[in-house]
Protein backbone atom coordinates (compact mmCIF):
# COMPACT_ATOMS: atom_id res chain seq x y z
CA UNK A 1 0.00 0.00 0.00
CA UNK A 2 1.23 3.48 -0.85
CA UNK A 3 0.87 6.31 1.64
CA UNK A 4 1.60 9.93 0.81
CA UNK A 5 4.54 11.68 2.41
CA UNK A 6 2.12 14.24 3.83
CA UNK A 7 -0.02 11.59 5.55
CA UNK A 8 3.07 9.76 6.75
CA UNK A 9 4.35 13.00 8.30
CA UNK A 10 1.01 13.70 9.99
CA UNK A 11 0.81 10.15 11.38
CA UNK A 12 4.36 10.38 12.72
CA UNK A 13 3.48 13.74 14.27
CA UNK A 14 0.51 12.03 15.93
CA UNK A 15 2.88 9.46 17.42
CA UNK A 16 4.75 12.38 19.01
CA UNK A 17 1.50 13.84 20.40
CA UNK A 18 0.45 10.49 21.86
CA UNK A 19 3.91 9.94 23.38
CA UNK A 20 3.89 13.42 24.91
CA UNK A 21 0.38 12.83 26.28
CA UNK A 22 1.50 9.55 27.87
CA UNK A 23 4.47 11.32 29.43
CA UNK A 24 2.34 14.23 30.61
CA UNK A 25 -0.21 11.93 32.24
CA UNK A 26 2.61 10.00 33.88
CA UNK A 27 3.92 13.25 35.39
CA UNK A 28 0.41 14.15 36.57
CA UNK A 29 0.03 10.69 38.13
CA UNK A 30 3.35 11.03 39.94
CA UNK A 31 2.44 14.49 41.25
CA UNK A 32 -0.95 13.22 42.42
CA UNK A 33 0.67 10.25 44.12
CA UNK A 34 3.13 12.34 46.14
CA UNK A 35 0.45 14.94 46.89
CA UNK A 36 -1.89 12.35 48.40
CA UNK A 37 -4.45 12.11 45.61
CA UNK A 38 -4.57 8.31 45.47
CA UNK A 39 -7.61 8.10 43.19
CA UNK A 40 -6.30 10.72 40.79
CA UNK A 41 -2.90 9.02 40.68
CA UNK A 42 -4.57 5.74 39.73
CA UNK A 43 -6.65 7.58 37.12
CA UNK A 44 -3.67 9.36 35.53
CA UNK A 45 -1.47 6.24 35.53
CA UNK A 46 -4.27 4.52 33.58
CA UNK A 47 -4.55 7.53 31.24
CA UNK A 48 -0.81 7.34 30.58
CA UNK A 49 -1.11 3.64 29.69
CA UNK A 50 -4.03 4.42 27.39
CA UNK A 51 -2.09 7.11 25.52
CA UNK A 52 0.85 4.75 25.12
CA UNK A 53 -1.51 2.18 23.61
CA UNK A 54 -2.81 4.85 21.22
CA UNK A 55 0.77 5.65 20.23
CA UNK A 56 1.38 1.95 19.54
CA UNK A 57 -1.72 1.77 17.32
CA UNK A 58 -0.28 4.56 15.18
CA UNK A 59 3.16 2.92 15.10
CA UNK A 60 1.75 -0.47 14.06
CA UNK A 61 -0.53 1.08 11.45
CA UNK A 62 2.28 3.08 9.86
CA UNK A 63 4.64 0.12 9.86
CA UNK A 64 1.99 -2.23 8.46
CA UNK A 65 1.31 0.02 5.49
CA UNK A 66 4.98 0.59 4.77
CA UNK A 67 5.11 4.09 6.23
CA UNK A 68 7.97 3.47 8.69
CA UNK A 69 7.01 4.93 12.06
CA UNK A 70 9.48 7.22 13.75
CA UNK A 71 9.88 6.70 17.48
CA UNK A 72 10.05 10.14 19.09
CA UNK A 73 11.78 11.59 22.06
CA UNK A 74 9.23 13.17 24.37
CA UNK A 75 9.33 16.64 25.76
CA UNK A 76 9.74 16.90 29.48
CA UNK A 77 6.33 17.59 31.04
CA UNK A 78 5.75 19.79 34.09
CA UNK A 79 6.37 17.83 37.29
CA UNK A 80 4.42 20.12 39.58
CA UNK A 81 0.86 21.40 39.42
CA UNK A 82 -1.07 24.10 41.22
CA UNK A 83 -4.04 21.91 42.07
CA UNK A 84 -5.95 18.78 41.18
CA UNK A 85 -8.29 20.94 39.12
CA UNK A 86 -5.37 22.38 37.15
CA UNK A 87 -4.23 18.86 36.20
CA UNK A 88 -7.70 18.09 34.84
CA UNK A 89 -7.76 21.38 32.93
CA UNK A 90 -4.31 20.64 31.44
CA UNK A 91 -5.50 17.16 30.48
CA UNK A 92 -8.57 18.57 28.71
CA UNK A 93 -6.38 21.06 26.83
CA UNK A 94 -4.12 18.20 25.76
CA UNK A 95 -7.06 16.11 24.56
CA UNK A 96 -8.37 19.07 22.55
CA UNK A 97 -4.94 19.40 20.90
CA UNK A 98 -4.95 15.68 20.04
CA UNK A 99 -8.49 15.94 18.64
CA UNK A 100 -7.51 18.84 16.41
CA UNK A 101 -4.50 16.89 15.08
CA UNK A 102 -6.59 13.77 14.39
CA UNK A 103 -9.16 15.85 12.52
CA UNK A 104 -6.35 17.30 10.37
CA UNK A 105 -5.22 13.78 9.45
CA UNK A 106 -8.83 12.77 8.66
CA UNK A 107 -9.20 15.79 6.37
CA UNK A 108 -5.94 14.95 4.61
CA UNK A 109 -6.95 11.30 4.20
CA UNK A 110 -10.29 12.38 2.72
CA UNK A 111 -8.63 14.80 0.34
CA UNK A 112 -6.09 12.19 -0.78
CA UNK A 113 -8.72 9.44 -1.04
CA UNK A 114 -6.69 7.39 1.45
CA UNK A 115 -9.54 5.13 2.53
CA UNK A 116 -7.48 2.84 4.77
CA UNK A 117 -6.10 5.73 6.84
CA UNK A 118 -9.54 7.32 7.00
CA UNK A 119 -11.05 4.06 8.25
CA UNK A 120 -8.20 3.56 10.73
CA UNK A 121 -8.87 7.02 12.18
CA UNK A 122 -12.60 6.42 12.76
CA UNK A 123 -11.89 4.78 16.10
CA UNK A 124 -9.72 7.71 17.20
CA UNK A 125 -12.38 10.27 16.25
CA UNK A 126 -14.88 8.48 18.49
CA UNK A 127 -12.29 8.00 21.23
CA UNK A 128 -11.54 11.74 21.32
CA UNK A 129 -15.22 12.59 21.75
CA UNK A 130 -15.24 10.30 24.81
CA UNK A 131 -11.95 11.67 26.17
CA UNK A 132 -12.97 15.32 25.94
CA UNK A 133 -16.37 14.59 27.47
CA UNK A 134 -14.73 12.67 30.33
CA UNK A 135 -12.50 15.59 31.30
CA UNK A 136 -15.29 18.16 30.86
CA UNK A 137 -17.49 16.08 33.18
CA UNK A 138 -14.71 15.86 35.78
CA UNK A 139 -14.23 19.63 35.63
CA UNK A 140 -17.98 20.07 36.23
CA UNK A 141 -17.52 18.21 39.51
CA UNK A 142 -15.51 21.13 40.88
CA UNK A 143 -18.46 23.47 40.21
CA UNK A 144 -21.03 20.98 41.51
CA UNK A 145 -19.25 19.63 44.59
CA UNK A 146 -16.89 22.51 45.34
CA UNK A 147 -13.22 23.18 45.83
CA UNK A 148 -12.83 22.80 49.59
CA UNK A 149 -10.82 19.91 51.06
CA UNK A 150 -13.82 17.60 51.45
CA UNK A 151 -14.95 18.27 47.87
CA UNK A 152 -11.45 17.64 46.51
CA UNK A 153 -11.33 14.39 48.50
CA UNK A 154 -14.64 13.31 46.92
CA UNK A 155 -13.41 14.21 43.43
CA UNK A 156 -10.22 12.23 44.07
CA UNK A 157 -12.36 9.19 44.97
CA UNK A 158 -14.48 9.69 41.84
CA UNK A 159 -11.31 9.72 39.70
CA UNK A 160 -10.09 6.50 41.28
CA UNK A 161 -13.44 4.86 40.58
CA UNK A 162 -13.23 5.77 36.88
CA UNK A 163 -10.39 3.27 36.45
CA UNK A 164 -11.73 -0.15 35.54
CA UNK A 165 -8.43 -2.05 35.67
CA UNK A 166 -5.41 -2.01 37.97
Secondary structure as UniProt FT lines:
FT   HELIX           5..35
FT   HELIX           38..64
FT   TURN            65..66
FT   HELIX           84..111
FT   TURN            112..113
FT   HELIX           115..145
FT   HELIX           149..161
//
